[in-house]
């Protein structure tokens, strides 16, 4: 483990119920990150999606991948102090080629694997995949920008 949820909260502004990364397990600055989210029946989203057939929403998987990508972007900017990071936020610019391959249900552990496709200045283009039990359950190309709050 590289970062637990407390350390992730020092990097990302997201909080319960919208912090969708539990741990960072691997990070290569400027290249890639691996993180995970444990999916529990106690997630608030399951109250309405769907009460008798709980499926973790694809949009939440995308957001979790984006949050992991945000950690990668911040931790790849070595020259930024914690004080400077506190004044920045990562915004989505686009989501392309999103595909959802297998439903994610309570009890699953989502593994996010994010790779940098391109980075120029504060703009990051990422290849993102989510896995459960070694199988790709979702994938997308994400573009994000680090901006002042």
N, C-alpha and C positions, 0 to 999 in steps of 0.2 A: 504494500500500500504506500502510495506517495502522499495523498491528501485525503483526509476524512471529511465528513460533512461540515465540521466546524471550520476547517481550513478552507474548504470550498466557499463558504459564506464570506470569507475575507476577500475573495476574488470576485464572486458574482453578487449582484444585488438581490437575486431571487430568494424568496423565503417560502415556508410552508403556506399554502399547499402547492406552490408552483416551483419549488426547487426540485428538479428532476434528475439530479445526479447524486448518488450516495457516496461514491468513492472514485478516486482516480488511482488506477493501478500501474499505468505506464505513461511516460511522457518523454518525448524526444523533441526538444525545443526547435521550433520552426518546421517540424516534420509530421509528428503524429501524436495521438493521445489514445489511451484506452481507459474507459470508465465503466461503471455499472450502476444500475438502478434496480433495486428489488421491488417487484410488483406484489403488493399485498391487497387482500380484499378490503382492507380498511381505507384504501385510497378513496377520497371523497368523490372522485369521478364515477365510481361504480354505483353510486346511488341512482344515477340516471343513465348509465351506459353499460350495460343494460341490467336492470335489477334481477331478472331471471336467467340471464345469459351474459355474465360479465366479460366484456372485451375491453382491453386497454386501448383508448383511441389513438389512431395513427397520428393525429396532430400532436398528441402528447409525446409520442416517440420522436417525431421531428424536433419538437422543442427540446427534449432531452439531448438529442444529438447536437443541436445548436448550442446548448449550454456547455456541453463538453468541449465543443469547438471554441467557445468563448474563453474557457480556461486555457486551452492551448494557445490562443492568440495572446492573452495577457502574459502567460508564463514564457512566451517566446520573445517578448519585448524586454530583454535583459536590463536595458538601461533605465527602465521605469521603477521608481521606488514605490513602496506601499502607499505612500501619501499621494503620488501621482495616479496610481491605479484607482484609489478611492474617488478620484475626480473624473474617471472615465466610465463608459458603459459600452457594451457591444450591441449594435442594432442589426437585425436581419435586413438584408437588401433584396435577396431573392432565394427562392427554393425551386430547383429544376430537377426534372427526371425522378420525381418521387414515386416510389413503388412500395406497396405493402404486400408481402408475400404470404405471411402466416399470421393468424390471430395470436395476440399476446394476452394471456389470462393470469388471474391471481396465482401466485406461487412461482411464476417465471422470474428469472433474473435476466434483465436486458443488458447485454454487453454492447457498449458503444465503441466503435473503432472509427476514428476520424483521421484522415490524411490530408495534408496541405497539397492542393493542386497548384495554387498560385498565390503569391502574396506580394502586394505592391503598396508601400506606405502603410496606411491604416486599413486597407481593404484586403480581406482574406477570402479565397475561394477554396472550399473544402469538399472532399469526397467523404460521405458519411454512410456508415452501415451499422445496423443494429442486429444483434444475434441473440438467439435463445438456444441453448444446448448445441452450439456450433452451427446452427442453421441461420441463414440470413432471413430476417423477418421484415426488414424495411431498409430502404436505401434512398439516398438523394444527393444532389449536389447543392451545397449551401454557399451563399455569399453573404459576408457580414463586414461591418465597418466599426472600428473603435472610434468613438466620438466623446467629446466633453459632455458631462451631465448638464 
